[in-house]
Amino acid sequence: MAGTQKTLETMRDLTLASVEDPIVRTIALGIWSTSKGDVLRYAGKVRAWIQQRVGFVHEYPEQLHRPEWMLREIASGRRVFGDCDDMSMLSAALLLALGNNVRFTAVKPKGTVEFIHVFTELWFKDTWYMLDCTADEIPPGEWELLQVEV
């Protein structure tokens, strides 16, 4: 993730623009309807929904897939593929569509140059909750973080 600050800012801009697209809100409301009015349950349902419909791939060269494009492809019955930044933007868009606050968090092993992963975090009741569609947790070790609120 070379140029990580700029990449996170571009991710933020693409995500914010996508929230204006009706397909984002329509799918977000569909997922919300299964969450029994619970924001954290909704976040978990968003994660599961994305994992069932988006295949994880390592991209080279790096590409950023717009959340609304991914949702249109999925709605058309096509399987889409993306890496951690694509899944992070998609989860952030679905959370933002219903008024939640989110941020992107990029991580790198302490003392190294390159950020190697990014995920979404949800702000709820004075706590940031990790929402990573590709992993359950950050592996043990010392990590440096770079965060951009959306």
ZIMO-V310751 format. One record per pair of residues at least 4 apart in sequence whose ideal C-beta (glycine too) atoms are under 7 Angstrom apart, sorted by the first residue. I is the first residue (numbers start at 1). J is the second residue. Records with the same first field share a line. If there is no record, write none. Layout:
I: J, J
This chain:
1: 7, 106, 114, 115, 116, 118
2: 114
3: 7
4: 8, 106, 115, 146
5: 9, 146
6: 10
7: 11
8: 12, 104, 106, 146, 148
9: 13, 148
10: 14, 64
11: 15, 64, 85, 88, 89, 104
12: 16, 104, 148, 150
13: 17
14: 18, 64, 66, 89
15: 19, 67, 89, 92, 93, 96, 150
16: 150
18: 24, 66, 67, 68, 93
19: 24, 93, 96, 97
21: 68
22: 26
23: 27, 68, 71, 72, 75
24: 28, 67, 68, 71, 93, 94, 97
25: 29, 97
26: 30
27: 31, 71, 94
28: 32, 94, 97, 98
29: 33
31: 35, 42, 45, 46, 49, 94
32: 42, 98
34: 45
35: 41, 42, 45
36: 41
38: 42
39: 43, 100, 124
40: 44, 124, 129
41: 45
42: 46
43: 47, 95, 122, 129, 131
44: 48
45: 49
46: 50, 91, 94, 95
47: 51, 91, 131, 133
48: 52
49: 53
50: 54, 87, 90, 91, 133
51: 133
53: 74, 79
54: 70, 80, 81, 82, 87, 90
55: 79, 81
56: 83, 134
57: 81, 82, 83
58: 83
59: 63, 83
64: 85, 86
65: 69, 70, 82, 86
66: 70
67: 71, 89, 90, 93
68: 72
69: 73
70: 74, 80, 82, 86, 90
71: 75
72: 76
73: 78, 80
74: 78, 80
82: 86, 87
84: 88, 117, 118, 119, 134
85: 89, 118
86: 90
87: 91, 133, 134
88: 92, 104, 118, 119, 120
89: 93
90: 94
91: 95, 120, 131, 133
92: 96, 102, 104, 120, 150
93: 97
95: 100, 102, 122
96: 100, 102, 150
100: 122
101: 123
102: 120, 121, 122, 123, 150
103: 121, 147, 148, 149, 150
104: 118, 120, 147, 148, 150
105: 118, 119, 121, 145, 147
106: 115, 117, 118, 146
107: 115, 116, 117, 138, 143, 145
108: 112, 114, 115, 116, 143, 144
109: 141, 143
110: 142, 143, 144
115: 146
119: 130, 131, 132
120: 131
121: 128, 129, 130, 131
122: 129, 131
123: 128
124: 129
138: 143
